[in-house]
Amino acid sequence: MREEAAWRGNGRRTHLAVGALLTGALVWGVLWYPYRVLAGLGISGIAASALTYAVALALALVFWRRALAALRPSWLLAAIGLAGAACNMGYVLATLHGEVMRVLLLFYLAPLWTILLARWWLGEQLGVWGLAVVGLSLGGAATMLWHPAMGLPWPRNGAEWLGLASGFFFACSNVLSRRAQALSIEVKSVAMFVGALVISGALLLTGWGSMQWPQSGAGVLWLLGIGVILMLVNRVVQFGLHHTAANRAIVVLLSELVFAAISAWFLAGESMGAREWLGGAMIAAASLLSTHLEARVEATA
């Protein structure tokens, strides 16, 4: 009875973790648009990142103060914070200045980095079925995004290089977060907020941009709203990463491509045809298969 109860508890936790990752994928699949709105209001990507993460950090210090009482500086925590911050800022800047879907194709080469890093840092074995899931996901991405005129998915400009680098740092953050099981979810999230402020501040101080403040009530509301969303979504995604194997987490997060494709079509006029929908269905199928495989692994553990 105890074993059955434990199995059911693990199953519920697995589904909650996958739901958390899917929620994060949905939010990040559309979060590029509010930053474009801020850019239209005269607030650059670096300044907007600094301000929105400052809001997220301030809220976290208020609402998570009890959980943060156990915060102890460490090299692992610093690495999680900087990797997560580099990923998030790279994503914002890349989607601000590049074509959303091509940037995300390069970003979601992250499964390749995750496989290597999880094997190196965590000793995770992907297995034949795991490789099949990743292959289906990447096949879906290629089906959605490849076009003869665009050639191979290789960076063509600074925004696309940022997308590629952001995916690498996402894989680093994913694997490091999985390794840091002793750290609370709130602590890891706050480390990312601090890291984002450190990176954005360094860029501003070295002349890569200038600090712009909102000149209207609309700008203030957008900044506050994004800050709240960042605090919540980082908490949610950290929960998912904490309870999901790194290789499976990256597969579930590939569903962001579907959400981004729809939002880019609706908000930025980037069209989707039958090929894009087919690729999106393949990614969704891979995410579902990943969830099923993880449940089987837990059931037999």
N, C-alpha and C positions, 0 to 999 in steps of 0.2 A: 504493500500500500504506500509506504513511504517512497519507494522508487517510482511508483506510478505518479504520485503527487509531485515529486521532483521533476519527472519528465514533463508533466503538464505545465509546471512553473517555468521550466526552461523553454517550452514551446511558446508560452505567452510572452516571455521576455524576448525571444527571437522575433516574433511578429511585431512587438512594440519597437524593437531596434530597427527592423526593416522599414516600418512605418515612419520612424524618425528620419531615416536616411532619405526616404522618398519625399518627405516634407521639406527637408533641406534642399533636395534636388529641384523641387518645384519653386521654392523661393529664389534660389540662385539662378534658376532658368529665366526668371523675369526681373531680377534685381538690377540688371544692367540698365533697364529703362529709367528708373528714378535718377540714376547718376547722369544719364543723358539730359534729363530735365534740369538737374542742377547745373550742368554745363551750359545749357541754354540760358540759365539765369546768371551766368557769369562766374560760376564757381568751378574751377578746374578739378580734374580727377584727383590730383594729389591733395589739394586743399579740402575737397569734399571727403576724401578718405580720412584725413586727419580729424575733421570736425565730427563726422558720424561715429568714428571709433571712440572719440572723446566722450560723446554722449553715451555710447554703449558701456564704456568703462565706468563712467559716473553712476549709471543705473545699477551696474553689477556690484559696485562697492556698497551701494545702499541696500539692495535686495538680497545679496548673497553674503553679507558680512559674516554671518555665523559660519558658513561653509569655508570662508576665506581665512578664518582664524587659524586654521592648520597649515596655511601657506608657508612653505619653506623654500627659499631659492635653491636651485640646483641647475647643473648643466643640461640635464634632460628637459627640465621645464623651460629653460631658455631656448633650447633647440625647438621644442614644440611651438613656443610663442613666435619665434622668428620664421619658422617654416610656414606656419599657418598664416601669419601676417603677409609674408611674401606672396603666398598663393592668392589670398583675397585681394591684395592691392594689384597684383599682376592681372588678375581677372577683370577688375574694375577698369584699369587703364586700357587693357586690350580690347574689351568690348565697347569702350568709349570711342576708340579711334579705328577700329577694324570692323570687318564684316562678321557679325555675331556668330553665324554658323561655322564659318571657316576657322575662326578663333577657337571655338569649342571643339572642333575636330582635333586640332592640335593639342588642346588642353586634355582631351580624353585619350591621348596616347598614354595617359597616366597608368592604366592597367599594366603596361609593359614595365614601367618603373616600379610599380607596386610589387609585381611578381619577383623582381630581382631583389628589392629591398626587404620584402617579407622573408624571402629565403635567407638573406644575409643576416638581417637583424633579429628575426623571430624564429627562424628555423621552420617556417610553415611549408608544408608540402602541398602543392596545388592539386596534383592528381590528374588523371585522364579526364574525368568529368568536369573538374574545375577548368581545365584548359579548353574543354568544349564550350563551357559557358562564356569564357573570355573571348574565344574565337567567334561565337555567335554575336556577342556584343560589339566587337570590333567590326565584324562583317556588317552588322546593322548600321554602324556609324559610317562605314565606307559606302554602303548602299544609299544612305541618306544624303551624303555630302559630296561624293565624288562627281566631278563633271569633266568631260574631255577637255574643255577649254581651260579648266583650272589646273589640270595636270595632277601630279602626285601631291599628297598633303605635306608640303614642305614650306616653311615660312618664306613669305615673299616681301615682308616689310616688318618694321619694328613692332607693330601691334601683334602680328602673328608670332614673332619670336617671344614676345611677352606671354602669349597664350601657351606656347610650348613650355616655357620656363615655369609658368604658373602651375601647369599640370605636374611637372616634376616636383615642385615644392608641395603640391597637394599630396602626392604619393608619400613624400617624406613625413608630412604632418600626420597622415593616416597611419603609417606604420609606427611612428614614434608614439602616437596617442595610444595605440594598441599595446605597445610595450610598457607604457607608464600606467599600468593597472592600479598601482597604489595611490595615484593622484586622483583627487576628486574631479568630477566633470566641470564644476564651477572654477576650480583652480586652473585647469587647462584652458578654459574659455577666456578667463581674465588674462592669462599669459599671452594669448593671441591678440587681445585688445591692446595690451601694453606694447607688444611687438609691432603692431600696426602704427602706433603713435611714434615709436622709435624710428621706424623706417621712413614714414612720411615726414617726420621732423628732420631727419638726416637729409632727405632729398631736398626739402625746402631750404635748409641751411647751406647746402652745397650749390644752390642756384638752379636746380632742376624745375623749379616752379616758384610761384609767389603765393602768399597767403591771401585769400579773398574771403571776405565776410559777407553773409547774406544782406542784401540791400532792400529786401521786402519781406512781408509777413509770410508770403508763400515759400520763400527760400528757407526761412526758419522752420516752418512746419515740415517741409520735405526733409530737412536735416534731422529734426527730432524724430520723425516717423521712421527714417532709415536706421537711426541709432537704436530705436526700440526693436526693430526687426532684427538687426544684427545681434543684439544681446540674446534675443529669444532663439534665433535660428542656430547660432553657434552652440548654445546650450543643448538644443535638440540634436544637432548633428554629432556633438561630442558623446551624447548618450548612445547614439547608434554605433559610432565607431568603437566605443568602449565595450559593447556587447556583440560585436560582429567581427569575424575574421577579416583581416585587411584585404585579402584577395576578393572575398565575397562583397565587402563593403563597396569597393570601387565599381564592381559590376552593377550593384543596385543604384549607385549614384550616376551611372551612365544614363539613367532615365531622364536626367537633366537635359539631355539632347532633345528629347521629345518636347519637353516644356519650353525649351528655348526656341525650337523650331516654330512652334505655334505662336509664341509671343513675338518672335522676329517677323513672322508673316503678318500678324495682326497689327503690331505697333510700328514696325519699321519697313513694311512692304517687301520683305524678303519672302519670295513665293515658295510654296511647297507643292510638289506634284505627287504622282503615284509612287515614284521611287522613294521619296522622302517618307511617305506614310508607311511603305513596306519596311524601310530601315527602322523606323520608329517601332513598328510592331515586333521586329526581331529583338530590339533592345529590351522592350517590355517583357518579351518571352524569356529572355536571358535572366532578367531580374527575378521573374517568378520561378524559373528553374533553380536559380541560386538559392532562393528561400527554401525550396523543397529539399535540395541537397543538404543544406545546413541542418534542417529539421531531422533528416535521416541520420546525419552524423551524430547529433545529440542523442537521438533515440537509441543508437547502438553503443554509445560511449559507456 
